[in-house]
Amino acid sequence: MNPFKVIGLAVSFSPTTLAMVSEASRLMNWFHTDLVLIHVGKKDSEKTEALQKLVDDYVLDTARIRICWVEGDPAEQILKVCNQEKVDLLVAGALKKENLVNHYLSTVSRKIMRKAGCSIWMITDPSTHLKPLKNIVVDAEGGPDMYNIINLACTVAGKQEGTWVHIIRELKLLGLALSAREQCTEEEYDELQQNMVREETDLVQEVLDRIPHQNLKINIKLLSGKSGFELAQFARRKSAELMIINAPQRKLSFFDRIFTHDHEYIFSDLPCSILILQSPRKS
């Protein structure tokens, strides 16, 4: 079953617009979805003609396209259209690294990441020459249901050949160290750590046993330390093209920008494109 039914793409007629439409078209055909193109600005004949040419040149199934023209605050209007059109995956461009001003004042992309009620695919290096996703990093923390995020990663990887899916779990060694202090020997501590690794690996394997992945290359990796930072570093080491994480369970506040939330390590300096998976809406 396809995880998405309607993809949204904000079109700004910037230098990356051609590439973003091309990227969205690939996702549209991967998941067999409709595509909603959103332009925040006044509608005129020149823009209408330009947008139609984009559709004709880069979208294979034009019958599944809807175009929305809106005016106002870009982030607010994009999110409003997503809600009205029942978009469940919004595709947007993203800066790889934000400067201090953007971190505190928020770019349009950051506002969307914080407020969207749908999943978001942020693309750092859009291209009309579509690159295969050879390494996908999955954060299997941060949500109550590992199945959905691992299943999505395997679904995306299955659209191509030779893709590695790196499934990351956090090994909570600090908690182990505190609980074991003065209560066990070094040998007992090592055994406890090995048991933790085995339990975390088995937990992921139990999920994988329920998901078709026979032709995929799977790597279960346990990381310790500040999870967001370590996750981003791992993605860089693997030269990953995509990272998939669960959306925060609560809205990030102003204090999260000062006392950094784990996701902020990733959002402020993206190691690659990122897919932020929102929990399915309750019917």
C-alpha positions in Angstrom: 0.0 0.0 0.0 1.3 3.4 -0.9 2.0 5.7 2.1 1.0 8.9 0.3 -2.0 9.9 -1.8 -1.4 13.6 -2.5 1.9 15.3 -2.9 2.2 19.1 -2.6 5.0 21.3 -4.1 5.5 25.0 -3.6 6.6 26.6 -6.9 8.4 29.9 -6.7 10.0 30.3 -10.2 13.4 30.3 -8.6 16.6 28.8 -10.3 15.8 25.5 -8.7 12.2 25.3 -9.8 12.8 23.0 -12.8 14.7 20.6 -10.6 12.1 20.6 -7.8 9.3 19.8 -10.3 11.4 17.0 -11.6 12.0 15.6 -8.1 8.3 15.9 -7.2 7.4 14.1 -10.5 9.6 11.2 -9.5 7.9 10.9 -6.1 4.5 11.2 -7.8 5.3 8.3 -10.0 6.9 6.2 -7.3 3.9 6.5 -5.0 1.1 6.9 -7.7 -0.2 10.1 -6.2 -1.9 13.3 -7.3 0.3 16.4 -7.4 -0.7 19.9 -6.1 1.4 22.8 -7.3 1.2 25.8 -5.0 2.3 29.3 -6.1 2.2 32.1 -3.5 1.8 35.3 -5.6 -0.4 37.0 -8.1 -1.6 34.9 -11.0 -0.9 36.4 -14.5 -0.6 35.0 -18.0 3.2 34.9 -18.0 3.4 32.8 -14.8 0.5 30.6 -16.0 2.2 29.8 -19.3 5.5 29.1 -17.5 3.9 26.8 -15.0 2.1 24.9 -17.7 5.4 24.4 -19.5 6.9 23.0 -16.4 4.1 20.5 -16.1 4.3 19.5 -19.8 8.0 19.1 -19.7 8.6 17.3 -16.4 5.4 15.6 -15.2 4.4 12.4 -16.9 0.8 12.2 -15.9 -0.7 15.7 -16.2 -4.2 14.4 -15.5 -3.3 14.1 -11.8 -2.1 17.7 -11.5 -3.9 20.5 -9.6 -2.6 24.1 -9.5 -3.4 26.5 -6.6 -2.7 30.2 -6.8 -2.7 32.0 -3.4 -1.5 35.3 -2.0 -0.2 36.2 1.5 2.5 34.9 3.9 4.3 32.1 2.0 4.5 29.6 4.9 0.9 30.2 6.1 -0.6 29.9 2.6 1.4 26.8 1.7 0.2 25.1 4.9 -3.4 26.3 4.3 -3.5 24.8 0.8 -2.0 21.5 2.1 -4.8 21.3 4.6 -7.5 22.1 2.0 -6.1 19.8 -0.6 -5.5 16.9 1.9 -1.8 16.9 1.0 0.0 14.2 3.0 3.5 14.8 1.6 4.9 18.3 1.0 8.0 18.6 -1.1 10.2 21.6 -0.5 13.7 22.9 -1.0 16.0 23.4 2.0 19.3 25.2 2.8 22.0 22.7 3.8 23.3 25.0 6.5 21.5 27.9 8.2 23.3 31.0 9.5 22.5 32.5 12.9 19.9 34.9 11.6 18.0 32.1 9.8 18.2 29.9 12.9 16.4 32.4 15.1 14.1 34.2 12.7 13.1 31.1 10.7 13.2 30.6 6.9 10.0 29.6 5.1 11.3 26.0 5.2 11.8 26.1 8.9 8.3 27.5 9.6 6.9 24.8 7.5 8.9 22.1 9.3 7.6 23.3 12.6 3.9 23.7 11.7 3.0 21.2 9.0 0.4 18.6 9.7 1.7 16.4 6.9 4.9 14.6 6.1 7.6 16.8 4.5 10.4 15.8 2.1 13.1 18.5 2.2 15.5 18.3 -0.8 18.9 19.9 -0.4 20.3 19.3 -3.9 17.4 19.1 -6.4 18.4 18.2 -9.9 16.8 17.5 -13.2 19.2 14.6 -13.6 17.6 12.5 -10.9 20.2 10.8 -8.7 19.6 7.3 -7.2 19.3 7.0 -3.4 22.1 4.7 -2.6 22.1 5.2 1.2 18.9 5.9 3.3 19.4 6.5 7.0 16.3 5.8 9.2 15.9 7.2 12.7 14.0 4.4 14.5 13.6 6.5 17.6 11.3 9.5 18.3 8.0 7.8 17.8 5.8 5.1 19.2 5.6 3.1 16.0 8.8 1.8 14.4 6.9 -0.1 11.8 5.7 2.8 9.8 9.0 4.5 9.4 11.0 1.3 8.6 8.3 0.2 6.2 8.5 3.6 4.4 12.3 3.4 4.2 12.0 -0.1 2.7 9.3 1.1 0.3 11.5 4.0 -1.0 14.5 1.7 -1.2 12.5 -0.8 -3.2 11.9 1.7 -6.0 15.6 1.4 -6.9 18.4 -1.2 -7.0 21.4 -1.5 -4.7 20.1 0.8 -2.0 21.3 0.4 1.6 18.8 1.0 4.4 20.6 2.0 7.6 18.2 1.6 10.6 19.5 3.6 13.6 18.6 3.0 17.3 20.0 4.8 20.2 22.0 2.8 22.7 21.4 4.5 26.1 24.8 3.9 27.6 24.5 6.8 30.0 21.5 5.3 31.7 23.2 2.0 31.9 26.3 3.5 33.4 24.4 5.3 36.1 22.3 2.3 37.0 25.4 0.0 37.1 27.6 2.3 39.1 28.8 0.5 42.3 26.4 -2.3 41.6 28.3 -4.6 39.2 31.7 -5.7 38.1 33.3 -4.7 34.8 32.5 -8.1 33.4 28.9 -7.8 34.5 28.7 -4.3 32.9 30.0 -5.6 29.6 27.4 -8.4 29.7 24.7 -5.8 30.4 25.9 -3.8 27.4 25.9 -6.8 25.1 22.4 -7.7 26.3 21.2 -4.1 25.4 22.7 -4.4 22.0 21.1 -7.7 21.4 17.7 -6.5 22.6 17.8 -3.4 20.4 18.8 -5.4 17.4 16.1 -8.0 18.0 13.5 -5.3 18.4 14.4 -3.9 14.9 14.5 -7.4 13.4 11.0 -8.2 14.7 9.7 -5.2 12.8 11.7 -6.2 9.7 10.2 -9.7 9.8 6.8 -8.1 9.1 8.0 -6.0 6.1 9.0 -7.2 2.6 12.7 -6.5 2.3 14.2 -9.6 0.6 16.1 -7.7 -2.1 17.3 -4.8 0.1 20.6 -4.3 1.9 19.8 -3.7 5.6 22.2 -2.4 8.2 21.0 -2.2 11.9 23.2 0.4 13.7 23.3 1.4 17.3 24.6 4.8 18.2 25.3 6.4 21.6 25.6 10.0 22.5 23.4 13.0 21.6 21.1 11.2 19.2 20.4 14.1 16.7 24.1 15.0 16.4 25.3 11.4 16.1 22.5 10.6 13.5 23.6 13.6 11.3 27.3 12.5 11.6 26.5 9.0 10.6 24.6 10.2 7.6 27.6 12.2 6.5 30.0 9.3 6.9 27.7 7.2 4.7 27.2 10.0 2.2 23.5 9.4 2.5 21.1 10.9 0.0 18.1 10.7 2.3 17.4 10.6 6.1 14.0 9.7 7.4 12.9 10.7 10.9 9.6 10.9 12.8 8.0 14.3 13.2 8.4 15.7 16.8 5.6 14.5 19.1 5.2 18.1 20.2 5.7 21.5 18.7 9.2 22.8 19.1 9.2 26.0 21.3 11.4 29.1 21.5 13.3 27.3 24.3 14.2 24.4 21.9 16.1 26.9 19.9 18.2 27.9 22.9 18.4 24.5 24.7 18.8 22.5 21.5 16.2 19.8 20.8 17.7 16.7 19.2 16.0 17.5 15.8 17.6 20.9 15.8 21.0 19.4 15.2 19.7 18.0 12.0 17.5 20.9 10.9 20.1 23.6 11.3 22.8 21.7 9.3 21.2 19.1 7.0 23.6 16.3 6.1 21.3 15.4 3.1 17.7 15.5 2.0 15.3 14.7 4.9 11.9 13.1 5.0 10.0 14.1 8.2 7.3 11.4 8.7 4.0 12.6 10.3 1.8 10.1 12.1 -1.2 9.2 10.0 -4.2 11.4 10.6 -7.0 9.8 12.6 -10.2 9.4 10.7 
